[in-house]
Amino acid sequence: ILSIAVFASGSGSNFEALVNQSRRQHWPEDITLLICDRPESQVLERAKRLGIPSAVFRPSDYGGKEAYEKELLTLLQEGGIQWILLAGYMRIVGSVLLKAYRWRIVNIHPSLLPAFPGKNAVEQALDYGVRWTGVTVHWVDEGIDTGPIIDQKPVLVEPGDTVEQLQKKIQFVEHHLYPAVVRKLLTGKILPPDAEQHGENKMEGLN
Ligand code: GAR
């Protein structure tokens, strides 16, 4: 069976939204694995409650990123994983996974990229003083939040917003946007960037 793995490091609210929508909407592929790099993460409790098997991988237990990702790759391949969804995974994906899953890894980022890549994007946007920020879903490439953009949604920054308040608004949007985009990927309504070389239009089906 073909399936999906979610990678997460934090609270896991996006993971839970993805799992819930995948079940509600009967996606053609199921989320069958959670990969987490922090044993203390709340996302692990969510996985338990939702009945999704999880694996904790700590890079410090392996001799560097390549060894870590090779172990991870074996597990993913054994599990028939076709897609990797990053959902608050606070690590840069390395060449082992990128090569094996070229244009099969997607990320959600809490800003309108290319503005505010990397960590603390919500704080960065507030500090800068933008009136609008938002959410981006994009393909993962070698860079930090640099891969081709799939979809975006704006979020208004209101006067007096704290990081927590703005983050809450952003996550609300994320929980709708991410599952909607993934569903389109699984049903072929959004195509990988390399499909363009064959004359196909990746923008088709975005609306
Ligand atoms: C999400 O807002 C996600 O966009 C962000 O981390 C949060 C995780 O929340 N990701 C990044 O900042 C990646 N650079 P969650 O654990 O509740 O889904």
Residues whose N, C-alpha, C, O or C-beta is under 5 A from the ligand:
A	BS01	GAR	G10 S11 G12 S13 N14 F15 A87 G88 Y89 I108 H109 P110 G118
